């Protein structure tokens, strides 16, 4: 059986682990006794990332920081090489990175398209690749996608469009890694109540998004972090899937 009955001493890499959902995921794994490599992107998020790791250590957890632009496959290799050098081969890899753009197709520039593709699709692909290369058998790879994969909506062509390939990456990887007992899955939250979301929306559209889910609310990071843990423990039999954890915001 490939279920992790305990997360103690498991080695975890969390991309985008310094703030928002990534920070909560990182802290939860540390609280369960895992050794966590917390990635953050750039100097603009360094303060929050350091605070995240400090709080983990204050609570008795083991954690280290890694900074880098993961749109570079070389930097992705460095992240996982660093993790192995600190703690040994990986058991769990969680990619929470992403970028949102809400813009009509006719107004979207080539530069914006390329940026969205690199951050949402390319990063996810090479994260899965490097995680698999550095992972123990029976490991878990999890990517945060978006509930907009099942939405009929305007404005999010590059966001949902560049998250869509991740489903194909996940299916292929889950089949390719099955002989090693490694599961590969996505979680698709609804619009999350974080600073990541609000710059793209008006007050009216925020209210609309809230109205589409249970209890008239946006997805909370506290709704998603337990699903991440579930996929590494009791949910080990789930493989090659996208789990829509969004309060009914979208369905398939």
SVG drawing of the C-alpha trace seen along z (x, -y; Angstrom):
<svg xmlns="http://www.w3.org/2000/svg" viewBox="-25 -47 49 49">
<polyline fill="none" stroke="black" stroke-width="0.4" points="0.0,0.0 1.3,-3.5 -0.6,-5.4 1.5,-7.5 0.2,-6.6 2.5,-9.3 4.0,-12.4 6.8,-12.5 10.2,-12.9 8.7,-12.9 10.5,-15.3 8.2,-17.9 8.8,-20.6 6.2,-23.3 6.6,-25.7 5.1,-29.0 5.2,-27.9 6.0,-31.2 2.6,-32.9 -1.2,-32.4 -2.2,-28.8 1.4,-27.6 2.3,-28.9 -0.6,-27.1 0.3,-23.9 3.9,-24.3 3.0,-24.9 0.6,-22.0 3.2,-19.6 5.8,-20.9 3.2,-20.6 2.9,-16.9 6.6,-16.4 7.7,-16.6 10.8,-18.3 9.7,-21.1 11.5,-23.0 9.7,-26.3 10.1,-28.0 9.4,-31.6 9.8,-33.5 11.5,-36.8 12.5,-39.6 9.0,-40.9 7.8,-37.8 11.0,-37.2 9.7,-38.8 6.5,-36.7 8.5,-33.6 11.0,-34.2 8.1,-34.8 6.5,-31.5 9.7,-29.5 10.3,-31.3 6.8,-30.4 7.4,-26.8 10.6,-26.6 9.1,-28.4 6.5,-25.5 9.2,-22.9 9.1,-22.2 12.0,-21.6 12.1,-24.0 14.5,-25.7 14.0,-28.4 14.8,-28.4 14.4,-31.4 14.1,-31.2 12.1,-31.9 10.8,-28.5 9.9,-29.3 13.6,-28.4 14.1,-24.6 17.6,-25.1 16.3,-26.9 13.7,-24.1 16.6,-21.5 18.4,-23.6 15.3,-23.6 15.1,-19.9 18.9,-19.4 18.8,-21.8 16.0,-19.8 17.9,-16.5 21.1,-18.1 19.2,-19.3 17.0,-16.3 17.3,-13.5 15.0,-12.3 11.5,-13.8 8.3,-12.2 5.8,-14.9 5.9,-17.8 3.2,-20.4 3.1,-23.2 0.9,-26.1 2.5,-28.6 0.4,-30.5 -0.5,-33.8 -4.0,-35.2 -4.8,-37.5 -8.3,-38.6 -8.4,-40.2 -10.3,-39.8 -8.4,-37.9 -8.4,-40.9 -6.6,-43.0 -4.0,-40.3 -0.5,-41.0 2.0,-38.4 4.2,-39.2 1.2,-38.6 0.4,-35.3 4.0,-34.1 4.2,-35.1 1.0,-33.2 2.1,-30.2 5.5,-30.1 4.2,-30.5 1.0,-28.3 2.0,-25.6 5.8,-25.4 6.5,-25.7 4.0,-22.9 5.5,-20.6 9.1,-20.9 7.9,-20.8 6.4,-17.4 9.5,-16.3 12.0,-17.3 9.8,-16.0 9.6,-12.6 13.4,-12.5 14.1,-13.3 11.3,-11.4 11.2,-8.2 8.9,-5.4 5.3,-5.8 5.6,-9.6 2.9,-12.2 2.9,-15.0 0.1,-17.6 -0.5,-20.7 -3.0,-23.5 -5.1,-24.2 -8.3,-26.2 -12.1,-25.6 -12.2,-27.8 -11.1,-24.6 -14.8,-23.8 -16.2,-27.3 -17.9,-29.0 -16.7,-32.5 -15.0,-35.5 -11.7,-37.1 -9.7,-34.1 -8.5,-32.6 -4.8,-32.7 -5.4,-31.7 -7.7,-28.7 -6.2,-28.1 -2.6,-27.7 -3.8,-25.7 -5.6,-23.3 -2.4,-21.6 -1.6,-20.6 -4.4,-18.1 -2.7,-16.3 0.7,-16.5 -0.8,-15.0 -2.5,-12.1 0.6,-11.3 2.9,-11.5 0.5,-9.4 0.6,-6.6 4.4,-6.9 5.1,-6.8 2.6,-4.1 5.2,-1.4 6.9,-3.4 3.8,-3.8 3.9,-7.6 0.5,-9.4 0.0,-12.6 -3.1,-14.8 -4.5,-18.3 -6.7,-20.3 -9.0,-22.8 -10.1,-25.5 -12.7,-28.1 -11.7,-31.7 -9.7,-32.0 -10.0,-34.8 -6.4,-35.9 -4.6,-38.9 -4.0,-36.8 -7.6,-37.1 -8.9,-40.6 -6.9,-42.8 -8.6,-41.0 -12.2,-41.7 -14.7,-44.4 -16.9,-44.3 -19.8,-43.2 -17.9,-40.2 -16.6,-39.3 -20.2,-39.1 -21.1,-37.0 -18.3,-34.5 -19.4,-34.3 -23.0,-33.6 -21.9,-30.5 -20.7,-28.4 -21.9,-27.1 -22.7,-29.7 -22.2,-32.5 -18.5,-32.7 -15.1,-32.4 -12.9,-29.4 -10.7,-29.8 -7.2,-28.5 -8.3,-26.5 -10.7,-24.6 -7.9,-23.4 -5.0,-22.6 -6.8,-19.6 -7.4,-18.2 -3.6,-18.4 -3.0,-16.4 -5.8,-13.9 -4.1,-13.1 -0.9,-12.1 -2.6,-10.0 -6.1,-8.5 -6.6,-9.6 -3.6,-7.7 -5.8,-5.7 -6.7,-8.8 -4.4,-9.1 -4.3,-11.0 -7.3,-13.2 -8.4,-16.8 -10.4,-17.3 -12.8,-20.2 -12.8,-21.5 -14.8,-24.7 -18.1,-24.5 -20.0,-23.8 -18.6,-26.8 -18.1,-24.7 -18.6,-21.0 -18.1,-18.5"/>
</svg>
